[in-house]
Amino acid sequence: MLNASFPTKNPRTVQTIITNLHENCKSMWELKQIHALLLTCGLSQQQSFASQIINFSALSDSGNIDYSYQVLTQLPTPTVFDWNAVIRGYSKSRNPNRSISVFVKMLRDGVSPDYLTYPFLAKASARLLKRELVWQCMGTLSKLGLRSDRFISNSLIHMYATCRDIMYARKLFDGIPVRNSVSWNSMLDGYAKCGDVISAREVFELMPERDVVSWSSLIDGYVKAGEYGEALKVFERMRVMGAESE
């Protein structure tokens, strides 16, 4: 079916399809109509079209992640962008475990992950509260030279903190040569979620810059610990230092 052809492949037809994909497609029903047209015209495996279909069905609020995966498996050489879209889509779906199985298939098909792949896997593992799943997938990090990538490290800090392995999250945090606000906020939020408000406060005070996420995480930590007085003090401090919390 994917090899079906249609005699008309003129530029105007192609441009109409692109316009529909980019601007007019609002639902899976519309996407399937466009996909059917691509199949009829023999254009369904053209990379730009296929990637747009995969991206919409995987990530749109009105998409269908299983449909995205079906399109992915029908492509002869899907790109890492296509794989990442499906892995990301499953990571936020009702079945985040599918992110791991898609990742395994990606490796078996000879496609190398990039710096975006692992954060999506970390998100899926955090939702499943199964940190061992990431351990099983991390063997390729060193081979690809991505172990020191800050974006990946930040995602792993969040994942381990969510799984209540705050000690390993801190080990990762301490190993980041140059931390950004996401690094600091991930560590702060991790301590807060684990109920260690003392360590959360220490991280908060050490932060070179604070934003709304920083203040909110510390306040939330105190509230969850039942220390409402301290939460109010932090809130009042945030209000007084409003410019800093922007």
LODOMI-32275 format. One record per residue (C-alpha): x negated, y, z negated; chain; residue in three letters. Coordinates in nm, 4 decimals. Each point is the difference from the previous one (the first is absolute). Example, Ala and Ser with C-alpha at 12.3 -4.5 7.8 and 13.67 -1.06 7.14 Angstrom:
residues 2
<u -1.2300 v -0.4500 w -0.7800 kette A rest ALA>;
<u -0.1370 v 0.3440 w 0.0660 kette A rest SER>;
END
This chain:
residues 246
<u 0.0000 v 0.0000 w 0.0000 kette A rest MET>;
<u -0.2850 v 0.2376 w -0.0764 kette A rest LEU>;
<u -0.1282 v -0.0397 w 0.3548 kette A rest ASN>;
<u 0.3256 v 0.1056 w 0.1583 kette A rest ALA>;
<u -0.0513 v 0.2697 w 0.2617 kette A rest SER>;
<u 0.2030 v 0.2751 w 0.1565 kette A rest PHE>;
<u -0.0883 v 0.1815 w 0.3242 kette A rest PRO>;
<u 0.0298 v 0.3488 w -0.1482 kette A rest THR>;
<u -0.3022 v 0.1200 w -0.1980 kette A rest LYS>;
<u -0.0077 v 0.3565 w 0.1205 kette A rest ASN>;
<u -0.1359 v 0.2761 w -0.2256 kette A rest PRO>;
<u 0.3453 v 0.1470 w -0.0614 kette A rest ARG>;
<u 0.1265 v -0.3315 w -0.1414 kette A rest THR>;
<u -0.3065 v -0.0318 w -0.2203 kette A rest VAL>;
<u 0.0384 v 0.3569 w -0.1250 kette A rest GLN>;
<u 0.3660 v -0.0613 w -0.0853 kette A rest THR>;
<u -0.0949 v -0.3060 w -0.2045 kette A rest ILE>;
<u -0.2692 v 0.1929 w -0.1870 kette A rest ILE>;
<u 0.2443 v 0.2822 w -0.0750 kette A rest THR>;
<u 0.2549 v -0.2464 w -0.1367 kette A rest ASN>;
<u -0.2568 v -0.1686 w -0.2200 kette A rest LEU>;
<u -0.1383 v 0.3250 w -0.1381 kette A rest HIS>;
<u 0.3047 v 0.2223 w -0.0313 kette A rest GLU>;
<u 0.3325 v -0.1730 w 0.0425 kette A rest ASN>;
<u -0.0370 v -0.3361 w -0.1715 kette A rest CYS>;
<u 0.1777 v 0.0110 w -0.3368 kette A rest LYS>;
<u 0.1047 v -0.3595 w -0.0616 kette A rest SER>;
<u -0.0946 v -0.3607 w 0.0679 kette A rest MET>;
<u 0.2887 v -0.0279 w 0.2454 kette A rest TRP>;
<u -0.1489 v 0.2814 w 0.2084 kette A rest GLU>;
<u -0.3491 v -0.1450 w -0.0345 kette A rest LEU>;
<u 0.1192 v -0.3387 w 0.1245 kette A rest LYS>;
<u 0.1592 v 0.1668 w 0.3033 kette A rest GLN>;
<u -0.3311 v 0.1695 w 0.0796 kette A rest ILE>;
<u -0.1871 v -0.3251 w -0.0581 kette A rest HIS>;
<u 0.2370 v -0.1815 w 0.2361 kette A rest ALA>;
<u -0.0708 v 0.2642 w 0.2650 kette A rest LEU>;
<u -0.3734 v -0.0465 w -0.0483 kette A rest LEU>;
<u 0.0401 v -0.3758 w 0.0380 kette A rest LEU>;
<u 0.2016 v 0.0476 w 0.3183 kette A rest THR>;
<u -0.2623 v 0.2348 w 0.1431 kette A rest CYS>;
<u -0.2857 v -0.2292 w -0.0970 kette A rest GLY>;
<u -0.1422 v 0.2691 w -0.2297 kette A rest LEU>;
<u 0.0615 v -0.1615 w -0.3382 kette A rest SER>;
<u -0.3658 v -0.0944 w -0.0467 kette A rest GLN>;
<u -0.1399 v 0.3396 w 0.0897 kette A rest GLN>;
<u -0.1848 v 0.0957 w -0.3150 kette A rest GLN>;
<u 0.1419 v 0.3480 w -0.0558 kette A rest SER>;
<u 0.3599 v -0.1236 w 0.0320 kette A rest PHE>;
<u -0.0545 v -0.3126 w -0.2088 kette A rest ALA>;
<u -0.1694 v 0.1934 w -0.2800 kette A rest SER>;
<u 0.2871 v 0.2478 w -0.0200 kette A rest GLN>;
<u 0.2552 v -0.2814 w -0.0219 kette A rest ILE>;
<u -0.2024 v -0.1768 w -0.2708 kette A rest ILE>;
<u -0.0547 v 0.3212 w -0.1950 kette A rest ASN>;
<u 0.3665 v 0.1043 w 0.0043 kette A rest PHE>;
<u 0.1416 v -0.3412 w -0.0903 kette A rest SER>;
<u -0.2625 v -0.0541 w -0.2727 kette A rest ALA>;
<u -0.0004 v 0.3395 w -0.1699 kette A rest LEU>;
<u 0.3226 v 0.1834 w 0.0781 kette A rest SER>;
<u 0.2708 v 0.0094 w -0.2665 kette A rest ASP>;
<u 0.2366 v -0.1399 w 0.2615 kette A rest SER>;
<u -0.2518 v -0.2533 w 0.1319 kette A rest GLY>;
<u -0.0250 v -0.3776 w -0.0194 kette A rest ASN>;
<u -0.3359 v -0.1369 w -0.1123 kette A rest ILE>;
<u 0.0722 v -0.3528 w 0.1250 kette A rest ASP>;
<u 0.0717 v 0.1384 w 0.3470 kette A rest TYR>;
<u -0.3296 v 0.1866 w -0.0156 kette A rest SER>;
<u -0.1831 v -0.3227 w -0.0794 kette A rest TYR>;
<u 0.1697 v -0.1790 w 0.2898 kette A rest GLN>;
<u -0.1177 v 0.2702 w 0.2404 kette A rest VAL>;
<u -0.3499 v -0.0205 w -0.1467 kette A rest LEU>;
<u -0.0271 v -0.3760 w 0.0535 kette A rest THR>;
<u 0.1086 v 0.0358 w 0.3632 kette A rest GLN>;
<u -0.2887 v 0.2334 w 0.0856 kette A rest LEU>;
<u -0.3114 v -0.1643 w 0.1478 kette A rest PRO>;
<u -0.2441 v 0.2364 w -0.1749 kette A rest THR>;
<u 0.1668 v 0.2120 w -0.2705 kette A rest PRO>;
<u -0.2214 v 0.2716 w -0.1461 kette A rest THR>;
<u -0.0976 v 0.0388 w -0.3650 kette A rest VAL>;
<u 0.2441 v 0.2943 w -0.0042 kette A rest PHE>;
<u 0.2821 v -0.2408 w 0.0895 kette A rest ASP>;
<u -0.1036 v -0.2521 w -0.2660 kette A rest TRP>;
<u -0.0267 v 0.2721 w -0.2631 kette A rest ASN>;
<u 0.3476 v 0.1304 w 0.0807 kette A rest ALA>;
<u 0.1533 v -0.3435 w -0.0582 kette A rest VAL>;
<u -0.2058 v -0.0658 w -0.3149 kette A rest ILE>;
<u 0.1021 v 0.3414 w -0.1343 kette A rest ARG>;
<u 0.3637 v -0.0610 w 0.0898 kette A rest GLY>;
<u 0.0089 v -0.3290 w -0.1886 kette A rest TYR>;
<u -0.1845 v 0.1548 w -0.2985 kette A rest SER>;
<u 0.3017 v 0.2231 w -0.0663 kette A rest LYS>;
<u 0.2647 v -0.2535 w 0.1027 kette A rest SER>;
<u 0.2010 v -0.2423 w -0.2111 kette A rest ARG>;
<u -0.2604 v -0.2642 w 0.0781 kette A rest ASN>;
<u -0.3438 v 0.1605 w -0.0571 kette A rest PRO>;
<u -0.1610 v -0.3437 w -0.0076 kette A rest ASN>;
<u 0.0329 v -0.0032 w 0.3789 kette A rest ARG>;
<u -0.2719 v 0.2669 w 0.0156 kette A rest SER>;
<u -0.2503 v -0.2617 w -0.1130 kette A rest ILE>;
<u 0.1084 v -0.2627 w 0.2517 kette A rest SER>;
<u -0.0104 v 0.2540 w 0.2846 kette A rest VAL>;
<u -0.3501 v 0.0997 w -0.1128 kette A rest PHE>;
<u -0.1108 v -0.3644 w 0.0115 kette A rest VAL>;
<u 0.1383 v -0.0349 w 0.3529 kette A rest LYS>;
<u -0.1807 v 0.3199 w 0.0957 kette A rest MET>;
<u -0.3317 v -0.1501 w -0.1095 kette A rest LEU>;
<u 0.0721 v -0.3296 w 0.1739 kette A rest ARG>;
<u 0.0703 v 0.1891 w 0.3214 kette A rest ASP>;
<u -0.3452 v 0.1574 w -0.0220 kette A rest GLY>;
<u 0.1086 v 0.3571 w -0.0815 kette A rest VAL>;
<u -0.2193 v 0.1809 w -0.2535 kette A rest SER>;
<u 0.1795 v 0.2025 w -0.2702 kette A rest PRO>;
<u -0.0850 v 0.3664 w -0.0475 kette A rest ASP>;
<u 0.0033 v 0.2403 w -0.2945 kette A rest TYR>;
<u 0.3819 v 0.0298 w 0.0148 kette A rest LEU>;
<u 0.0743 v -0.3719 w -0.0179 kette A rest THR>;
<u -0.1074 v -0.0650 w -0.3591 kette A rest TYR>;
<u 0.1985 v 0.2803 w -0.1667 kette A rest PRO>;
<u 0.3169 v -0.1455 w 0.1520 kette A rest PHE>;
<u -0.0966 v -0.3435 w -0.1346 kette A rest LEU>;
<u -0.0697 v 0.1552 w -0.3397 kette A rest ALA>;
<u 0.3453 v 0.1603 w 0.0017 kette A rest LYS>;
<u 0.1633 v -0.3341 w 0.0787 kette A rest ALA>;
<u -0.1964 v -0.1725 w -0.2770 kette A rest SER>;
<u 0.0893 v 0.2718 w -0.2501 kette A rest ALA>;
<u 0.3684 v -0.0451 w 0.0770 kette A rest ARG>;
<u -0.0384 v -0.3755 w -0.0427 kette A rest LEU>;
<u -0.2161 v 0.0476 w -0.3133 kette A rest LEU>;
<u -0.2422 v -0.2529 w 0.1502 kette A rest LYS>;
<u -0.3491 v 0.1450 w 0.0080 kette A rest ARG>;
<u -0.1444 v -0.3367 w 0.1038 kette A rest GLU>;
<u 0.1529 v 0.0490 w 0.3436 kette A rest LEU>;
<u -0.2318 v 0.2937 w 0.0669 kette A rest VAL>;
<u -0.2986 v -0.1977 w -0.1296 kette A rest TRP>;
<u 0.0782 v -0.2616 w 0.2650 kette A rest GLN>;
<u 0.0025 v 0.2703 w 0.2676 kette A rest CYS>;
<u -0.3012 v 0.2033 w -0.1106 kette A rest MET>;
<u -0.2694 v -0.2337 w 0.1310 kette A rest GLY>;
<u -0.0168 v 0.1971 w 0.3247 kette A rest THR>;
<u -0.0553 v 0.3356 w -0.1713 kette A rest LEU>;
<u -0.3760 v -0.0353 w -0.0373 kette A rest SER>;
<u -0.0394 v -0.1442 w 0.3495 kette A rest LYS>;
<u 0.1745 v 0.3023 w 0.1449 kette A rest LEU>;
<u -0.1883 v 0.2481 w -0.2196 kette A rest GLY>;
<u 0.3230 v 0.1224 w -0.1569 kette A rest LEU>;
<u -0.0571 v -0.0916 w -0.3656 kette A rest ARG>;
<u -0.1129 v 0.3535 w -0.0848 kette A rest SER>;
<u 0.2808 v 0.1717 w 0.1923 kette A rest ASP>;
<u 0.1675 v 0.2485 w -0.2363 kette A rest ARG>;
<u 0.3445 v -0.0420 w 0.1534 kette A rest PHE>;
<u -0.0141 v -0.3747 w -0.0600 kette A rest ILE>;
<u -0.1415 v 0.0450 w -0.3512 kette A rest SER>;
<u 0.2800 v 0.2396 w -0.0948 kette A rest ASN>;
<u 0.2620 v -0.2491 w 0.1173 kette A rest SER>;
<u -0.1654 v -0.2828 w -0.1919 kette A rest LEU>;
<u -0.0154 v 0.2115 w -0.3174 kette A rest ILE>;
<u 0.3749 v 0.0549 w 0.0291 kette A rest HIS>;
<u 0.0603 v -0.3688 w 0.0683 kette A rest MET>;
<u -0.2055 v -0.1284 w -0.2945 kette A rest TYR>;
<u 0.1507 v 0.2575 w -0.2355 kette A rest ALA>;
<u 0.3497 v -0.1010 w 0.1095 kette A rest THR>;
<u -0.0931 v -0.3638 w -0.0670 kette A rest CYS>;
<u -0.1167 v 0.1099 w -0.3482 kette A rest ARG>;
<u -0.3658 v -0.0820 w 0.0666 kette A rest ASP>;
<u -0.1057 v 0.3449 w -0.1137 kette A rest ILE>;
<u -0.3591 v -0.1039 w -0.0767 kette A rest MET>;
<u -0.0698 v -0.1028 w 0.3588 kette A rest TYR>;
<u 0.1794 v 0.3109 w 0.1255 kette A rest ALA>;
<u -0.2397 v 0.2073 w -0.2112 kette A rest ARG>;
<u -0.2966 v -0.1973 w 0.1344 kette A rest LYS>;
<u 0.1044 v 0.0911 w 0.3535 kette A rest LEU>;
<u 0.0575 v 0.3610 w -0.1027 kette A rest PHE>;
<u -0.3452 v 0.0296 w -0.1569 kette A rest ASP>;
<u -0.1549 v -0.1459 w 0.3154 kette A rest GLY>;
<u 0.1365 v 0.2690 w 0.2328 kette A rest ILE>;
<u -0.2907 v 0.2371 w 0.0796 kette A rest PRO>;
<u 0.2194 v 0.2976 w 0.0918 kette A rest VAL>;
<u 0.3496 v -0.0022 w -0.1500 kette A rest ARG>;
<u 0.2891 v 0.2031 w 0.1358 kette A rest ASN>;
<u 0.3286 v 0.0982 w -0.1645 kette A rest SER>;
<u 0.1584 v -0.3316 w 0.1012 kette A rest VAL>;
<u -0.2781 v -0.1901 w -0.1794 kette A rest SER>;
<u 0.0506 v 0.1976 w -0.3214 kette A rest TRP>;
<u 0.3801 v -0.0137 w 0.0142 kette A rest ASN>;
<u 0.0000 v -0.3752 w 0.0685 kette A rest SER>;
<u -0.2160 v -0.0627 w -0.3059 kette A rest MET>;
<u 0.2017 v 0.2392 w -0.2168 kette A rest LEU>;
<u 0.3301 v -0.1537 w 0.1092 kette A rest ASP>;
<u -0.1405 v -0.3481 w -0.0586 kette A rest GLY>;
<u -0.0860 v 0.0737 w -0.3609 kette A rest TYR>;
<u 0.3374 v 0.1678 w -0.0516 kette A rest ALA>;
<u 0.1904 v -0.2985 w 0.1382 kette A rest LYS>;
<u -0.2002 v -0.2367 w -0.2198 kette A rest CYS>;
<u 0.0898 v 0.2044 w -0.3079 kette A rest GLY>;
<u -0.3563 v 0.1151 w -0.0673 kette A rest ASP>;
<u 0.0762 v 0.3693 w -0.0416 kette A rest VAL>;
<u -0.3328 v 0.0666 w -0.1734 kette A rest ILE>;
<u -0.1973 v -0.1097 w 0.3060 kette A rest SER>;
<u 0.2521 v 0.1733 w 0.2272 kette A rest ALA>;
<u -0.0582 v 0.3256 w -0.1886 kette A rest ARG>;
<u -0.3777 v -0.0450 w 0.0249 kette A rest GLU>;
<u 0.0217 v -0.0415 w 0.3769 kette A rest VAL>;
<u 0.2352 v 0.2978 w 0.0195 kette A rest PHE>;
<u -0.2428 v 0.2261 w -0.1870 kette A rest GLU>;
<u -0.2920 v -0.1123 w 0.2184 kette A rest LEU>;
<u 0.1778 v 0.0678 w 0.3284 kette A rest MET>;
<u -0.1693 v 0.2755 w 0.2018 kette A rest PRO>;
<u 0.3426 v 0.1023 w 0.1349 kette A rest GLU>;
<u 0.3558 v -0.0817 w -0.1031 kette A rest ARG>;
<u 0.3192 v 0.0028 w 0.2013 kette A rest ASP>;
<u 0.3669 v -0.0703 w -0.0693 kette A rest VAL>;
<u -0.0637 v -0.3751 w 0.0204 kette A rest VAL>;
<u -0.2672 v 0.0256 w -0.2709 kette A rest SER>;
<u 0.2217 v 0.1894 w -0.2431 kette A rest TRP>;
<u 0.3026 v -0.2207 w 0.0709 kette A rest SER>;
<u -0.1965 v -0.3223 w -0.0510 kette A rest SER>;
<u -0.1305 v 0.1126 w -0.3399 kette A rest LEU>;
<u 0.3437 v 0.1187 w -0.1121 kette A rest ILE>;
<u 0.1556 v -0.3265 w 0.1155 kette A rest ASP>;
<u -0.2668 v -0.1951 w -0.1903 kette A rest GLY>;
<u 0.0826 v 0.1786 w -0.3242 kette A rest TYR>;
<u 0.3735 v -0.0465 w 0.0529 kette A rest VAL>;
<u -0.0392 v -0.3743 w 0.0616 kette A rest LYS>;
<u -0.2162 v -0.0238 w -0.3121 kette A rest ALA>;
<u 0.2721 v 0.1717 w -0.2011 kette A rest GLY>;
<u -0.2201 v 0.3017 w -0.0732 kette A rest GLU>;
<u 0.2570 v 0.2587 w 0.0987 kette A rest TYR>;
<u -0.1685 v 0.2806 w -0.1906 kette A rest GLY>;
<u -0.3210 v -0.0426 w 0.1963 kette A rest GLU>;
<u 0.1996 v -0.0197 w 0.3225 kette A rest ALA>;
<u 0.1618 v 0.3352 w -0.0816 kette A rest LEU>;
<u -0.3394 v 0.1540 w -0.0797 kette A rest LYS>;
<u -0.1382 v -0.1098 w 0.3372 kette A rest VAL>;
<u 0.3120 v 0.1297 w 0.1743 kette A rest PHE>;
<u -0.0346 v 0.3377 w -0.1721 kette A rest GLU>;
<u -0.3678 v 0.0135 w 0.0949 kette A rest ARG>;
<u 0.0924 v -0.0778 w 0.3594 kette A rest MET>;
<u 0.2587 v 0.2772 w -0.0043 kette A rest ARG>;
<u -0.2449 v 0.2561 w -0.1361 kette A rest VAL>;
<u -0.2688 v -0.1087 w 0.2488 kette A rest MET>;
<u 0.2482 v -0.0104 w 0.2868 kette A rest GLY>;
<u -0.2488 v 0.1216 w 0.2576 kette A rest ALA>;
<u -0.2253 v -0.2972 w -0.0741 kette A rest GLU>;
<u 0.2795 v -0.2476 w 0.0529 kette A rest SER>;
<u 0.0851 v 0.1216 w 0.3485 kette A rest GLU>;
END
